[in-house]
């Protein structure tokens, strides 16, 4: 692309009218609030889409996105660039300690069949770091408790993130929070040391399944309720009404006695009375 053409895109600005249209759509479709202060961020993230589609202005992009063709062919690309995908291995580590030391033993004590797998859902799983962290922790639990089994579902609205999660390949610097003994057991180093990549081992990948899901949908179409749901650092982007709706939907897919983990900055002040706060940012569904 010629320099003049490239600079053209950096001279473009998203009008307040078009921003409000996109902001309203984002809030309705995926629940995220986009205040006026985020306009510059939206401009930056959509600039590449303008170049890819050979569109001259943000107005052209808006006009295209909201056509039937745009909804069919561009919507997922729009969602992929708009959504924030921040995740780490062993983020908020006390949650994983609580899961292994308190939640799982309690759930097993309530199951009629002690060998029935524990079902865990990592909602908004991004590139899969959280889901694979859960898998490491529960695999360690299983070694100490023969017969224990589990399955993990990871979901996200971004198809790009789901593709990364399914591959389970990460830059070497991302595994810094993973304890050394777990790295040796569950992570495979690239033979090409210059790439500095690691991959989740096949045994662990087989315990995690990923699929696309929009948390704003009214029906998540899950086959069965989950024993544990991680939905952390998602609701900070939602307004109170959207948060309440999401908690109600998650509640429906949580088994009685099951646990909902949210981010430490997400306090469910007016959560359903059947949800009891049992640890920092951990709620249990009462019977």
C-alpha angles and dihedrals in degrees: 000000000000116000092243091053091046092051090050091072093051090054092055121099131199109237120232089243094054092042091054090050092051092041092053091048093049091051093048097042104039104009098242119138114226111192121193089264088069094060093098091050091052091050091052095047095047095046092086091050090055090053093045093051093040091236118154103209142023087245088060089051093050092048090052097043094056095052120096089251091050092049089052102041107022107031096086091047089051092051092047094056096039100051120086113231109195117158141140139188111264093005109176090006097194087074091063091048090052091047093053099037102037116007102047096044090050093048092049091051089058098047118099089215112045090200094055108118120253110238118220127183122200101197116199087014094171109188093354102258093128094046093050091046088056089048092053093049094047093044087056089049090051092055089059094041112047114212094029114133137175143179127207129206118197119193135180138163093231116086090197092057092046091054091052091046093051091052091049093207119142139175112260094245092062093067094061092107092053112100114246096244091054092048090056092050103040110022127074119206120224113253087226101073091191090068093054092205131149131196131205108249117255094247091059095041089055090063094057127067124187132203139161118265134164110216089210091065114107093221119042092188094222114168094225141001118277126238093209130022124191111197101157131167092358103101092056085080094052133079120240096265092050090047092053092049092050093049090050091053093046089049090060091057095047120095119235105274090020125135133240116200118198132176118283090244091053113085117180097217097169099028123149114292089237090065114082123196103233101166137359106308092349123115130185126208109235123219 
